[in-house]
Amino acid sequence: MPPKKAKAVLPSIAWDADDNALVWQLIAEITKPANLKVLCGKTKHEVSNPFTDK
């Protein structure tokens, strides 16, 4: 069995720096319609149709 690859260590993020600027930037990106649908899925009134969805 080959040796396991070393996992990359993620850097720590200073979320509270610059008056929480990164938090607000993340919220702004999440609330964009394209990102919201990807992250949260469709709403109850939206029906998934594999023949018309692109």
Biopython code that builds the backbone (N, CA, C, O; Angstrom):
import numpy as np
from Bio.PDB.StructureBuilder import StructureBuilder

atoms = [
    (1, "MET", "N", (0.847, -1.170, 0.000)),
    (1, "MET", "CA", (0.000, 0.000, 0.000)),
    (1, "MET", "C", (0.897, 1.238, 0.000)),
    (1, "MET", "O", (1.837, 1.318, 0.791)),
    (2, "PRO", "N", (0.614, 2.216, -0.890)),
    (2, "PRO", "CA", (1.468, 3.411, -0.954)),
    (2, "PRO", "C", (1.307, 4.275, 0.293)),
    (2, "PRO", "O", (0.259, 4.250, 0.939)),
    (3, "PRO", "N", (2.342, 5.038, 0.630)),
    (3, "PRO", "CA", (2.244, 5.908, 1.814)),
    (3, "PRO", "C", (1.197, 7.002, 1.602)),
    (3, "PRO", "O", (0.957, 7.448, 0.480)),
    (4, "LYS", "N", (0.587, 7.416, 2.697)),
    (4, "LYS", "CA", (-0.437, 8.461, 2.625)),
    (4, "LYS", "C", (0.220, 9.802, 2.323)),
    (4, "LYS", "O", (1.327, 10.089, 2.779)),
    (5, "LYS", "N", (-0.488, 10.615, 1.543)),
    (5, "LYS", "CA", (0.009, 11.949, 1.235)),
    (5, "LYS", "C", (-0.222, 12.851, 2.439)),
    (5, "LYS", "O", (-1.208, 12.705, 3.161)),
    (6, "ALA", "N", (0.688, 13.769, 2.641)),
    (6, "ALA", "CA", (0.546, 14.721, 3.744)),
    (6, "ALA", "C", (-0.594, 15.680, 3.431)),
    (6, "ALA", "O", (-0.709, 16.178, 2.310)),
    (7, "LYS", "N", (-1.425, 15.933, 4.416)),
    (7, "LYS", "CA", (-2.541, 16.857, 4.233)),
    (7, "LYS", "C", (-2.043, 18.284, 4.409)),
    (7, "LYS", "O", (-1.191, 18.562, 5.253)),
    (8, "ALA", "N", (-2.586, 19.177, 3.601)),
    (8, "ALA", "CA", (-2.227, 20.590, 3.697)),
    (8, "ALA", "C", (-2.869, 21.181, 4.946)),
    (8, "ALA", "O", (-4.028, 20.902, 5.251)),
    (9, "VAL", "N", (-2.120, 21.983, 5.648)),
    (9, "VAL", "CA", (-2.626, 22.633, 6.852)),
    (9, "VAL", "C", (-3.265, 23.956, 6.446)),
    (9, "VAL", "O", (-2.638, 24.778, 5.777)),
    (10, "LEU", "N", (-4.506, 24.155, 6.850)),
    (10, "LEU", "CA", (-5.194, 25.400, 6.534)),
    (10, "LEU", "C", (-4.732, 26.501, 7.477)),
    (10, "LEU", "O", (-4.582, 26.273, 8.677)),
    (11, "PRO", "N", (-4.509, 27.684, 6.939)),
    (11, "PRO", "CA", (-4.090, 28.787, 7.808)),
    (11, "PRO", "C", (-5.260, 29.262, 8.664)),
    (11, "PRO", "O", (-6.422, 29.106, 8.287)),
    (12, "SER", "N", (-4.944, 29.836, 9.806)),
    (12, "SER", "CA", (-6.012, 30.377, 10.645)),
    (12, "SER", "C", (-6.485, 31.694, 10.033)),
    (12, "SER", "O", (-5.705, 32.431, 9.430)),
    (13, "ILE", "N", (-7.757, 31.970, 10.196)),
    (13, "ILE", "CA", (-8.355, 33.181, 9.634)),
    (13, "ILE", "C", (-8.753, 34.092, 10.777)),
    (13, "ILE", "O", (-9.450, 33.674, 11.702)),
    (14, "ALA", "N", (-8.312, 35.330, 10.713)),
    (14, "ALA", "CA", (-8.653, 36.312, 11.746)),
    (14, "ALA", "C", (-10.000, 36.941, 11.379)),
    (14, "ALA", "O", (-10.049, 38.023, 10.795)),
    (15, "TRP", "N", (-11.086, 36.253, 11.726)),
    (15, "TRP", "CA", (-12.424, 36.719, 11.374)),
    (15, "TRP", "C", (-12.766, 38.051, 12.042)),
    (15, "TRP", "O", (-13.562, 38.823, 11.508)),
    (16, "ASP", "N", (-12.175, 38.323, 13.193)),
    (16, "ASP", "CA", (-12.520, 39.546, 13.920)),
    (16, "ASP", "C", (-11.635, 40.742, 13.558)),
    (16, "ASP", "O", (-11.789, 41.814, 14.144)),
    (17, "ALA", "N", (-10.722, 40.580, 12.616)),
    (17, "ALA", "CA", (-9.845, 41.689, 12.217)),
    (17, "ALA", "C", (-10.620, 42.717, 11.394)),
    (17, "ALA", "O", (-11.605, 42.382, 10.737)),
    (18, "ASP", "N", (-10.173, 43.949, 11.436)),
    (18, "ASP", "CA", (-10.775, 45.050, 10.658)),
    (18, "ASP", "C", (-12.279, 45.158, 10.872)),
    (18, "ASP", "O", (-13.046, 45.255, 9.915)),
    (19, "ASP", "N", (-12.689, 45.140, 12.125)),
    (19, "ASP", "CA", (-14.104, 45.300, 12.476)),
    (19, "ASP", "C", (-14.973, 44.250, 11.771)),
    (19, "ASP", "O", (-16.038, 44.564, 11.241)),
    (20, "ASN", "N", (-14.497, 43.001, 11.776)),
    (20, "ASN", "CA", (-15.219, 41.855, 11.203)),
    (20, "ASN", "C", (-15.449, 41.989, 9.699)),
    (20, "ASN", "O", (-16.480, 41.542, 9.197)),
    (21, "ALA", "N", (-14.521, 42.588, 8.981)),
    (21, "ALA", "CA", (-14.677, 42.809, 7.543)),
    (21, "ALA", "C", (-14.847, 41.497, 6.780)),
    (21, "ALA", "O", (-15.648, 41.428, 5.848)),
    (22, "LEU", "N", (-14.105, 40.456, 7.160)),
    (22, "LEU", "CA", (-14.236, 39.177, 6.461)),
    (22, "LEU", "C", (-15.609, 38.550, 6.673)),
    (22, "LEU", "O", (-16.141, 37.910, 5.766)),
    (23, "VAL", "N", (-16.179, 38.723, 7.839)),
    (23, "VAL", "CA", (-17.516, 38.184, 8.115)),
    (23, "VAL", "C", (-18.534, 38.853, 7.193)),
    (23, "VAL", "O", (-19.362, 38.178, 6.581)),
    (24, "TRP", "N", (-18.469, 40.176, 7.097)),
    (24, "TRP", "CA", (-19.419, 40.905, 6.256)),
    (24, "TRP", "C", (-19.200, 40.598, 4.779)),
    (24, "TRP", "O", (-20.157, 40.556, 4.006)),
    (25, "GLN", "N", (-17.961, 40.387, 4.388)),
    (25, "GLN", "CA", (-17.674, 40.022, 3.001)),
    (25, "GLN", "C", (-18.252, 38.641, 2.692)),
    (25, "GLN", "O", (-18.807, 38.429, 1.613)),
    (26, "LEU", "N", (-18.127, 37.710, 3.624)),
    (26, "LEU", "CA", (-18.690, 36.374, 3.450)),
    (26, "LEU", "C", (-20.211, 36.435, 3.366)),
    (26, "LEU", "O", (-20.807, 35.776, 2.514)),
    (27, "ILE", "N", (-20.844, 37.210, 4.232)),
    (27, "ILE", "CA", (-22.304, 37.348, 4.205)),
    (27, "ILE", "C", (-22.759, 37.939, 2.874)),
    (27, "ILE", "O", (-23.769, 37.506, 2.319)),
    (28, "ALA", "N", (-22.028, 38.919, 2.360)),
    (28, "ALA", "CA", (-22.379, 39.525, 1.072)),
    (28, "ALA", "C", (-22.308, 38.502, -0.055)),
    (28, "ALA", "O", (-23.155, 38.507, -0.948)),
    (29, "GLU", "N", (-21.309, 37.628, -0.023)),
    (29, "GLU", "CA", (-21.183, 36.599, -1.056)),
    (29, "GLU", "C", (-22.270, 35.535, -0.924)),
    (29, "GLU", "O", (-22.814, 35.081, -1.930)),
    (30, "ILE", "N", (-22.588, 35.137, 0.292)),
    (30, "ILE", "CA", (-23.602, 34.103, 0.518)),
    (30, "ILE", "C", (-24.973, 34.573, 0.054)),
    (30, "ILE", "O", (-25.743, 33.779, -0.486)),
    (31, "THR", "N", (-25.291, 35.847, 0.253)),
    (31, "THR", "CA", (-26.626, 36.339, -0.073)),
    (31, "THR", "C", (-26.825, 36.647, -1.553)),
    (31, "THR", "O", (-27.931, 37.013, -1.951)),
    (32, "LYS", "N", (-25.803, 36.511, -2.373)),
    (32, "LYS", "CA", (-25.989, 36.655, -3.819)),
    (32, "LYS", "C", (-26.850, 35.489, -4.293)),
    (32, "LYS", "O", (-26.635, 34.355, -3.864)),
    (33, "PRO", "N", (-27.822, 35.745, -5.170)),
    (33, "PRO", "CA", (-28.755, 34.686, -5.587)),
    (33, "PRO", "C", (-28.074, 33.415, -6.103)),
    (33, "PRO", "O", (-28.510, 32.315, -5.765)),
    (34, "ALA", "N", (-27.035, 33.537, -6.898)),
    (34, "ALA", "CA", (-26.370, 32.348, -7.440)),
    (34, "ALA", "C", (-25.726, 31.520, -6.333)),
    (34, "ALA", "O", (-25.802, 30.292, -6.359)),
    (35, "ASN", "N", (-25.103, 32.169, -5.374)),
    (35, "ASN", "CA", (-24.447, 31.452, -4.282)),
    (35, "ASN", "C", (-25.456, 30.909, -3.284)),
    (35, "ASN", "O", (-25.259, 29.828, -2.729)),
    (36, "LEU", "N", (-26.532, 31.647, -3.050)),
    (36, "LEU", "CA", (-27.547, 31.216, -2.096)),
    (36, "LEU", "C", (-28.181, 29.903, -2.539)),
    (36, "LEU", "O", (-28.409, 29.015, -1.717)),
    (37, "LYS", "N", (-28.465, 29.777, -3.827)),
    (37, "LYS", "CA", (-29.087, 28.553, -4.330)),
    (37, "LYS", "C", (-28.120, 27.374, -4.215)),
    (37, "LYS", "O", (-28.536, 26.261, -3.892)),
    (38, "VAL", "N", (-26.851, 27.608, -4.474)),
    (38, "VAL", "CA", (-25.859, 26.535, -4.380)),
    (38, "VAL", "C", (-25.682, 26.086, -2.934)),
    (38, "VAL", "O", (-25.607, 24.889, -2.659)),
    (39, "LEU", "N", (-25.616, 27.037, -2.014)),
    (39, "LEU", "CA", (-25.369, 26.710, -0.611)),
    (39, "LEU", "C", (-26.602, 26.186, 0.116)),
    (39, "LEU", "O", (-26.496, 25.281, 0.944)),
    (40, "CYS", "N", (-27.758, 26.741, -0.185)),
    (40, "CYS", "CA", (-28.966, 26.408, 0.576)),
    (40, "CYS", "C", (-29.956, 25.553, -0.197)),
    (40, "CYS", "O", (-30.904, 25.039, 0.396)),
    (41, "GLY", "N", (-29.773, 25.389, -1.473)),
    (41, "GLY", "CA", (-30.696, 24.590, -2.268)),
    (41, "GLY", "C", (-31.911, 25.388, -2.694)),
    (41, "GLY", "O", (-32.002, 26.595, -2.469)),
    (42, "LYS", "N", (-32.834, 24.688, -3.309)),
    (42, "LYS", "CA", (-34.042, 25.338, -3.800)),
    (42, "LYS", "C", (-35.026, 25.552, -2.664)),
    (42, "LYS", "O", (-34.996, 24.847, -1.655)),
    (43, "THR", "N", (-35.892, 26.528, -2.840)),
    (43, "THR", "CA", (-36.930, 26.776, -1.845)),
    (43, "THR", "C", (-38.074, 25.788, -2.043)),
    (43, "THR", "O", (-38.099, 25.064, -3.039)),
    (44, "LYS", "N", (-39.006, 25.749, -1.119)),
    (44, "LYS", "CA", (-40.106, 24.790, -1.177)),
    (44, "LYS", "C", (-40.957, 24.958, -2.433)),
    (44, "LYS", "O", (-41.436, 23.968, -2.987)),
    (45, "HIS", "N", (-41.153, 26.194, -2.890)),
    (45, "HIS", "CA", (-42.023, 26.402, -4.045)),
    (45, "HIS", "C", (-41.323, 26.134, -5.380)),
    (45, "HIS", "O", (-41.982, 26.123, -6.420)),
    (46, "GLU", "N", (-40.020, 25.919, -5.375)),
    (46, "GLU", "CA", (-39.304, 25.603, -6.607)),
    (46, "GLU", "C", (-39.284, 24.096, -6.808)),
    (46, "GLU", "O", (-38.953, 23.339, -5.896)),
    (47, "VAL", "N", (-39.641, 23.674, -8.006)),
    (47, "VAL", "CA", (-39.685, 22.255, -8.328)),
    (47, "VAL", "C", (-38.514, 21.932, -9.240)),
    (47, "VAL", "O", (-38.249, 22.653, -10.202)),
    (48, "SER", "N", (-37.823, 20.860, -8.938)),
    (48, "SER", "CA", (-36.702, 20.445, -9.763)),
    (48, "SER", "C", (-37.220, 19.613, -10.928)),
    (48, "SER", "O", (-37.941, 18.636, -10.727)),
    (49, "ASN", "N", (-36.854, 20.000, -12.137)),
    (49, "ASN", "CA", (-37.247, 19.263, -13.324)),
    (49, "ASN", "C", (-35.984, 18.986, -14.125)),
    (49, "ASN", "O", (-35.386, 19.915, -14.666)),
    (50, "PRO", "N", (-35.567, 17.731, -14.210)),
    (50, "PRO", "CA", (-34.306, 17.414, -14.895)),
    (50, "PRO", "C", (-34.330, 17.734, -16.387)),
    (50, "PRO", "O", (-33.271, 17.829, -17.008)),
    (51, "PHE", "N", (-35.524, 17.902, -16.979)),
    (51, "PHE", "CA", (-35.607, 18.181, -18.406)),
    (51, "PHE", "C", (-35.507, 19.670, -18.718)),
    (51, "PHE", "O", (-35.154, 20.039, -19.838)),
    (52, "THR", "N", (-35.813, 20.536, -17.742)),
    (52, "THR", "CA", (-35.763, 21.972, -18.001)),
    (52, "THR", "C", (-34.682, 22.677, -17.206)),
    (52, "THR", "O", (-34.289, 23.783, -17.577)),
    (53, "ASP", "N", (-34.180, 22.083, -16.123)),
    (53, "ASP", "CA", (-33.126, 22.706, -15.320)),
    (53, "ASP", "C", (-31.822, 22.701, -16.098)),
    (53, "ASP", "O", (-31.474, 21.721, -16.758)),
    (54, "LYS", "N", (-31.121, 23.796, -16.009)),
    (54, "LYS", "CA", (-29.824, 23.876, -16.698)),
    (54, "LYS", "C", (-28.736, 24.061, -15.698)),
    (54, "LYS", "O", (-27.566, 24.152, -16.068)),
]
sb = StructureBuilder()
sb.init_structure("model")
sb.init_model(0)
sb.init_chain("A")
sb.init_seg("    ")
for serial, (resi, resn, name, xyz) in enumerate(atoms, 1):
    if name == "N":
        sb.init_residue(resn, " ", resi, " ")
    sb.init_atom(name, np.array(xyz, "f"), 0.0, 1.0, " ", f" {name:<3s}", serial, name[0])
structure = sb.get_structure()
